[in-house]
Amino acid sequence: MAKGKFRTIAFSWTTLPFWLALVTFGLTELFSRYPEFTEQVYSQTLFPVVASVLTFFNKWVSFSIDDAFYALLIVSLVVIVILTIFRRIRITKFLLLIFQTLAVCYALFYWLWGFNYYRNTVNDRLEISHAKPDSAQLVKVLQSLISETNKSYCSFDSISKPEITRQVESSYQKLAPFLKLKYPQGVRVAKPITLSSFFAKASIAGYYGPFFSEVHLNDSLLMIEYPQVLAHESAHQFGVTSEAEANFYSWLVCSQSKSKHLRYSGNINTLTYFLSQAKRLNNFADLVHQIDKPVINDIRKMQQHWERMRNEKIDKVAGKVNDVYLKTNKVKRGIEDYFGVVQFVMDFKTDSLAQKRVDGCVR
């Protein structure tokens, strides 16, 4: 009888969320040790189906379902706290509900997207060789990027967001064989961040909602930034978890597009990362002088635009939260991962075979 009772309790609906979370944790340990297995079983097989199903439903809703989900969680927390204070719910019931909710959210996060954190690295997936860190090579690639940015300079007065979206999708479709994407893998409908002004204070231009496979863009984005940020968040929807890799996908998709607007947006964003890394070089001032004045003006315009909206305290807190989140998911560099795009671009620029394969896709 005692054994029967134990089994009933251990495998009841009450304990199911904890078992699900435990199994999920075990899989994160397994997947983190065998990235090739993760790539084949989850990223290339299960996840494309998950993304397609989720986007099929969320494309019919104009607002962010992810944001509504987070709001529901917050409201539910407030309600059960109030009920507990007024002794309508026992403290043990309160704690049980909290841990059950956390367990379910933890499991859903990984099953719906998070296991992609443990897939192969971008160099392995795309078969791009690693370039040795070298100052001379950095200067060479930076000069090339400056030249490409200068050539692609254009005004964004005559282009709309729907047209940019169409061009980003077109570029992803053409590059899908190189990027190892099972295009279309669902539908990407960019939705506005519910509290765009608040997120702008934290310098957040966009984010991906993993629970409903939604791409979110800040209403405060300048048009010059829109293509790059859209391509970046779309990369997350394709299962790219690393911020550096998403930046690389974004740059490649934009820079290889026939659209001058996409090329300029992708190049100028990546150029800012290179300039940040190149500040220590003795000839940094000479490199900056190679940038055309209109491009310099646009870089300043973007910096000043976000600086005006930025709230230092909110930005710092958001940065720390993001840093902890990334490191928890085994991204060792944390928030510094964004700058890893410099290495990926250098890897690509020094790999002639990879460039030929991309040329074959976009012809």
N, C-alpha and C positions, 0 to 999 in steps of 0.2 A: 504493500500500500504506500509506504514511504517512497519507494522507488518510482511508483506510478505518479505520485504527486510531483516529485522532482522533475520527471520527464514532461509533465503537463506544464509546469512553470517554465522550465528551460526552453521549451519549444512552442510557447504560446505567442499570440499576436503581440503581447506586451514586449517580449524579448526579440521579436523578429528584426526590428531596426538595428539592434546591437549585433546580431548575427550577420546581417547584411553588411554592416560597417566593418566587422571583423574579417569577413571574406574579402571585402574590397581592399582593406589594408594589406592582407596577404598577397593580393594580386599586384598591389603597387610595389611590394618588395620583389615579387617575381619579375614583373615587367622591367623594373629598374636594373635588374641583373642581366636581362636578356633583351636588349633593344631590338635586335633583328626579329625576334619572336613577336615583340610588341608591334613592330612595323607591319608584319604580315597578318597577324591575327586581329589586331585592333584597328590600327591606323588605316590600313589598306582594305580591310574587309568589313569589320563591324561599324566603324565610325562613319563611313560614307552613307550607310543605310540610316543610321541615327540622325545625321545632319539632314538628309533628304526628308525624313518623316517630320522632324521638328519644324523645318522651314516651310513645309507644305501647309502646316497649320498657322504658323505665325505670320505668313505673308498676307493673310486676310485681315489682320488686325493692325491698325495704323499706329497704335501706341505700343510702348515697350511692355511686353508680357513679363520680361525679367524684372523690370523696375516694379511692376505691380506685385510680383511674387515677393520681392524684398520688402515692399510696403506691407503686404499681408503678414509676413513674418514679424515685423516690428509691431504692428497693431495687435497681433495674437499674443506677443510677449507682454505688451502693456496690459492687456485684458487679464491674462492669467496672473500677473503680478498683483493687480487690483483685487482679483478674486481671492488670492492667497492672503493679502493684507486683511481683507474683511472675513477671513476664515471660511470662505465658501469652498476653498480647495485646501487640502492638507499640504503641508510643506513637502512631504514625501511625494505626493502626486505632482506638485509643482516641479520638483527636481526631475522626476521621471519624464514629464512632458518635455522639459528642456533638453534632456539628454537624448530622448527619442528623436526630437526634431533635428538636433545636431547630427545624429547618426544617419538619418535619412538624407539630409542635405550633403553630408560628406560622401555617401555612397553615390547619390545622383550626380554630384559634380564629376567624379571620376568616370562613371559609366557613360555619361553623356558627352564628355570631352577630355577630362583631366588625365586619362591614361596616355594621351598623346605626349605628355611631358617625358615619357620614358622611351620614346621611339628613337630611331637612328638620328644622328646629327645631320645637318643640312649637307655637309660635305660628303658623307656616306650615301645619303639618299640621292643626291643629284650628281654624284661621281665627279666632284670638283676637288682637285688636288690642293693640299695645304701649302700656302706660301710662307716662307720664313720671314719673321718680323725683321724688317730692314728699313732704316731711315731713307736710304737712297730709293728703294722701291716705293716707299710711302710717298715721297716727293713726286716720283714719276706718275703714279696713279692719281695723285691729287692734281697734278698739272693737267692730266688727261680729263679729269672730272671738271676742272675749272673751264677748260676749253668747251666741253660738251654743254655745260650750264650756260656759258656765254652764247653759244650757237642756238640753244633752244629757248632763249629769252622770248617772252611774249606777254601780251596783256590778256587778262581774263574777263574783259568787259563784254565780249561777244559770245560767251559759252555758258550753258546752263548746267545745273546739277544733273538732270536726267541724261543729258548728252555725255557728261563725264562718266556717269555710271555705266552707260552703254559701252563707252570706250574701254573702261577698266575691265568689264566683263569680256569684251572682245579680245583684249590682250591676254587675260587669264586663259581663255579658251585656246588661243594659238600656242601659248607656252605650256599648256597642260602636260604634253608628253615629256618635256624637259623637267618640269617641276614635279613630275610623278603624281599628278592630280587626277582623280576620277571625275573629271568635269562632266556635268555641272555640279554634282554633289549638293543638290538642293538649290534654293533660290536665295539670293542675297538682296534683301530690301533694307536699305539703311534707314534707321529710325533715329529721331532726335533724342538726346539724353533728356530725361524728364526734368532734371534740375541742372540745366546747362550752365547757368550763371554761377551756381555753387561749384560745379566741377571745374569751371574756368578759373576759379580762385585757387584751385589745386593744380592748375596747368594741365588738366586732362582734356586732350583734344578728342578722344574717342575711347571706346572700350567694347569688348566682346562679352555678350551674355551667354555663359555656357549652359544654363539650364534650359534655354529655349532656342539656342543657336541664332542669336540676334546680333546684328552689327549696329552699334550706336555711334553717332557722330555729334559733336558739340555744335550747337547753333552758332557759337561764336567763331567758328572756323572762318578764316579768310578764304576766298575762292582759290588763291594760289596754293593753299594747303590742302584743299578738299580732295583732289585726286590721290595724293600720297597717303593721306590718313584713311581714305576709303579703301585703297588697295591694301594697306597695313591691316586694318580690321578684318577685311575679307580673307586675308591669309590666315587669321585665327580661325575663321569659320571653316577653312579648308583643313584644319587640324594642326596648324603651326602654332605651337605654344610659346616658344622662345621669342622674346621681343626683338632680339638681334636678327633672328631668322625672318620674322615678320617684316622687319625693316628692309632686309635684303630682298625678300619676295616683292615688296612694294616698289623698291628701286628698280628691280629687273623688269617688272610688269610695266611700270611707267616709262622707263628709259628705252624699252624696246617697242613702245607703241608708235604708231604712225601719227598720233596726235602730238602736236608740239606742246600743247597745254600739259599733257601727262608727262612728257619728257622733261619739261622745265620744272614741274612740281616735284617729280621724283629726284631730279638731279640737285636742285637747290637744297632740298631737305638733307640729302646724303652729304652734300658739300659742307653743311654746318657741322656734321659729326666729324668729318675729316679735319676741318679747321680747328675744332676743339682738340683733336689728338695731335695736331701739328704745331701747337703753340710753343712747344719746347724746342723746336728746330731753330737753328741760327738764322736761316734764311726765310723765316716765317713772314716777315714784312714784305719781302720781295714776292712771295707767293700771293699774298693778299693783293698786291698791286696788279697782278695778272687778271684779277676779277673785274669785269666791266662795271662801270658805275651804276647802271640800272639794276644789276644783280645785287650789288652791295646795298643799294637803297631798299630792295625788296627784303633782304636779310634783316636789315635794321627795322623795317616796317613790321615784320613778323615778331621780332624780339620785343619791340616796344608795345605791340598789340597785346601780347600775353603778359608783359610786365605790368601794364596798366590794370589788368583784371586780377592779377595774382595777389593772394593774401598769404603773406609769409608763413604765418602759423599753420593755416590750413594746408598749404603746400608741403610744409615739413612733415606734418602728421601723415598726409597722404603718401608722401615718399617713403616714410618709415613703414607704413602698413604694406605698401607694395613690395618693399624690400624683404620684409618678413615673409610675405605670401610667396614670393619667388624662391626664396631660400628654402622654405618649407617643402616646395616641390622640386628640390634638388637642383635649382638654378644657382650654382655656387656664387656667381658674381652679383646676385640680387639685382637691384635697380641699375647697376652699372652694365647689365646685360644689353641695354639699349645700344651702347657704344660698340658692341661687338660687330655691328654691321660694317665697320671699317675693315676688319679682318676678312669678312666674307666677300666684300667687294674686291679687295686686293687679291684674294684667292681666285676669284672669277677672272679678274683682269689679267692675271698671269697664267691662266690655263687656256691655251689656244684651242684645245679640243672641246672644252666646254663651250667656248664662244662659237665654235663652228656648229655645235649641236643646236644652240639657240638660234643662230642664223638660219638653220634649216627649218626651224619652227615658224619663224616670222616672215619668210619669203612668200 
